């Protein structure tokens, strides 16, 4: 996804976990998702290269949905929609 399109993506809340390594990005994301309403979108920024695998597995195994993800200059961004 281009940076231009990324800037137009809708999200309701934002979480910055840059500088943290596995498993902290996912653990903090899970904690933040608890606070959201079903259907709201959380934008997460991470720098751990393993985050892509972790976030894709997380959304495949839970009710949450990966709306989009991209990498720009070593920062991985995920848009995760809270499931029921």
GIRAFEN-V665253 format. One record per backbone hydrogen bond with DSSP energy under -1.0 kcal/mol. CO is the residue of the C=O (numbers start at 1). NH is the residue of the N-H. If there is no record, write none. Layout:
co;nh
CO;NH
CO;NH
This chain:
co;nh
2;6
3;7
5;8
13;43
15;45
17;20
21;24
23;27
24;28
25;29
26;30
27;31
28;32
29;33
30;34
32;35
33;36
37;40
40;82
41;12
41;13
42;80
43;15
44;78
45;17
46;76
48;51
50;54
51;55
52;56
53;57
54;58
55;59
56;60
57;61
65;81
68;79
70;77
72;75
75;72
76;46
77;70
78;44
79;67
79;68
80;42
81;65
82;39
